[in-house]
Amino acid sequence: MKSTKYLLILLLTIVSFSSCKETNEKKVALIEYQCPMKCEGEKTYHKEGSCPVCKMDLKPITTSSKILANTNEISESSIFNLTTKWNTKNAESIELKELKGKTLVMVMVYTTCKAACPRLVADMRNIAKEIPKKLDNKIQYVFVSIDPENDTPKRLKEFAKQNYMDTNNYMFLQGTPDGVREFANVLAVKYKEISPLDFSHSNIISVFNPQGELIHQQEGLGVDNKVTIAKIIETANK
């Protein structure tokens, strides 16, 4: 009789936990953009623009991702689904999912760049200066090299010191060529090797929420950072 009673209690506990878990589920609407002619199939973009094939304006579409509150699950659009290994400037191996829980401000650069990248680095520094100090432990500024062959951890560490970014708030990553291409595709960053140590590339700073979902992008050099700063502060305060 006692064993039956304990079994019933156990079953009720399991049901109660399952029910609780279900009520914690929520749908988050995500706005993406797609060519109305679907020139590139089901490919979507994270911001407004025109189709690179037919030049028609991209149309907004709404998708939804299920996020489970109080669990370790992530949505399908999260960069934490990427399993590529990265080397930090301290020669430590990590995966992007290890950055979960922080607002991420990310940019793709390479250390031998003499034109665009120094300005992107300056933009990142200027953005960081405007963030309240109390949020420092909630934000990670991440630089991903598009030249993994030459940007070794040693070189990235030297670059960080040269730019006064050799602190915990700034992270510099070297990946594999395939991993870098995969990550660039997620950010819609285009890059191409022109010659050894020289690349043409997009100039985009991306902001991700603590679940690894892209929430904002700033494109261009020396542009007004106000919207980006506001978005970072808003996300880090949640």
FIFISE-32199 format. One record per residue (C-alpha): residue in one letter; x, y, z. Coordinates in steps of 0.1 Angstrom, whole numbers, padded with zeros to 4 digits, always signed. Layout:
N
aXYZ
...
***
This chain:
238
m+0000+0000+0000
k+0028+0024+0009
s+0047+0016-0023
t+0015+0024-0043
k+0012+0057-0024
y+0048+0066-0031
l+0044+0057-0068
l+0014+0080-0071
i+0034+0108-0055
l+0062+0103-0079
l+0039+0103-0109
l+0022+0135-0097
t+0056+0151-0093
i+0067+0142-0128
v+0034+0155-0143
s+0037+0187-0123
f+0072+0193-0135
s+0063+0186-0171
s+0033+0210-0169
c+0055+0236-0154
k+0081+0232-0181
e+0054+0236-0208
t+0041+0268-0193
n+0076+0282-0194
e+0077+0278-0231
k+0072+0310-0252
k+0072+0319-0289
v+0094+0348-0299
a+0086+0364-0332
l+0115+0371-0354
i+0114+0395-0384
e+0135+0385-0413
y+0136+0396-0450
q+0133+0376-0481
c+0132+0382-0519
p+0095+0380-0530
m+0107+0361-0561
k+0128+0337-0540
c+0157+0341-0563
e+0179+0325-0537
g+0153+0299-0526
e+0144+0302-0489
k+0174+0323-0480
t+0166+0352-0456
y+0183+0383-0444
h+0183+0400-0410
k+0178+0435-0423
e+0161+0454-0451
g+0176+0457-0485
s+0173+0445-0521
c+0178+0411-0536
p+0213+0408-0550
v+0199+0388-0580
c+0168+0406-0592
k+0173+0439-0572
m+0137+0438-0559
d+0131+0451-0523
l+0133+0423-0497
k+0099+0417-0480
p+0096+0412-0443
i+0085+0378-0431
t+0077+0367-0396
t+0092+0335-0382
s+0090+0322-0346
s+0114+0304-0325
k+0105+0285-0293
i+0127+0295-0263
l+0123+0276-0231
a+0126+0298-0200
n+0147+0285-0172
t+0163+0258-0194
n+0195+0255-0213
e+0177+0252-0247
i+0184+0277-0275
s+0164+0287-0305
e+0172+0275-0340
s+0185+0310-0350
s+0211+0311-0322
i+0248+0311-0331
f+0253+0288-0302
n+0242+0260-0325
l+0275+0263-0344
t+0299+0237-0332
t+0331+0251-0347
k+0361+0253-0324
w+0378+0287-0320
n+0412+0297-0305
t+0414+0327-0283
k+0443+0352-0281
n+0454+0331-0251
a+0455+0300-0272
e+0425+0285-0254
s+0400+0264-0274
i+0363+0274-0271
e+0329+0271-0288
l+0306+0300-0292
k+0281+0284-0268
e+0305+0291-0240
l+0296+0328-0244
k+0260+0322-0236
g+0245+0345-0211
k+0263+0377-0223
t+0253+0403-0248
l+0277+0399-0276
v+0291+0427-0298
m+0309+0411-0327
v+0329+0422-0357
m+0350+0404-0384
v+0384+0419-0391
y+0420+0409-0398
t+0451+0423-0382
t+0471+0433-0413
c+0443+0455-0426
k+0454+0491-0431
a+0421+0507-0441
a+0387+0495-0429
c+0396+0474-0399
p+0413+0501-0378
r+0381+0522-0382
l+0360+0492-0372
v+0382+0487-0341
a+0378+0524-0333
d+0341+0520-0336
m+0341+0491-0312
r+0362+0511-0288
n+0339+0541-0290
i+0308+0519-0285
a+0324+0503-0254
k+0332+0538-0239
e+0295+0547-0239
i+0283+0516-0221
p+0278+0520-0183
k+0305+0504-0163
k+0280+0485-0143
l+0272+0464-0174
d+0308+0454-0181
n+0303+0419-0168
k+0272+0414-0190
i+0288+0423-0224
q+0315+0407-0245
y+0332+0424-0274
v+0343+0398-0299
f+0367+0402-0329
v+0367+0373-0353
s+0396+0371-0378
i+0388+0365-0415
d+0425+0355-0419
p+0429+0325-0397
e+0461+0314-0415
n+0480+0345-0404
d+0461+0357-0374
t+0474+0332-0349
p+0467+0335-0312
k+0501+0351-0307
r+0494+0376-0334
l+0459+0383-0320
k+0473+0389-0285
e+0498+0414-0300
f+0470+0431-0319
a+0449+0433-0287
k+0478+0450-0268
q+0485+0474-0296
n+0448+0485-0295
y+0446+0486-0257
m+0421+0458-0257
d+0440+0431-0238
t+0413+0428-0211
n+0386+0403-0203
n+0359+0424-0220
y+0376+0419-0254
m+0379+0385-0271
f+0398+0378-0303
l+0391+0345-0321
q+0409+0325-0347
g+0389+0297-0364
t+0393+0273-0393
p+0387+0286-0428
d+0354+0266-0430
g+0344+0279-0396
v+0351+0315-0405
r+0331+0311-0437
e+0302+0296-0419
f+0302+0323-0393
a+0304+0351-0420
n+0274+0336-0437
v+0254+0338-0405
l+0263+0375-0402
a+0258+0382-0439
v+0294+0394-0440
k+0311+0391-0474
y+0349+0388-0477
k+0374+0379-0504
e+0411+0375-0504
i+0426+0400-0529
s+0462+0390-0523
p+0482+0375-0494
l+0475+0396-0462
d+0448+0417-0480
f+0410+0412-0481
s+0380+0430-0492
h+0351+0426-0467
s+0318+0440-0453
n+0320+0464-0425
i+0293+0452-0401
i+0291+0453-0363
s+0266+0427-0350
v+0248+0426-0316
f+0235+0393-0302
n+0213+0387-0272
p+0224+0364-0243
q+0207+0335-0262
g+0229+0340-0292
e+0202+0355-0315
l+0211+0384-0338
i+0191+0415-0328
h+0209+0444-0345
q+0235+0452-0371
q+0254+0484-0378
e+0269+0487-0413
g+0295+0512-0425
l+0325+0529-0411
g+0325+0558-0387
v+0287+0559-0386
d+0266+0571-0357
n+0267+0545-0330
k+0237+0558-0310
v+0212+0531-0320
t+0238+0503-0316
i+0247+0516-0281
a+0211+0519-0271
k+0204+0483-0283
i+0233+0469-0263
i+0223+0487-0231
e+0187+0476-0235
t+0197+0440-0241
a+0222+0438-0213
n+0197+0453-0188
k+0171+0426-0195
***
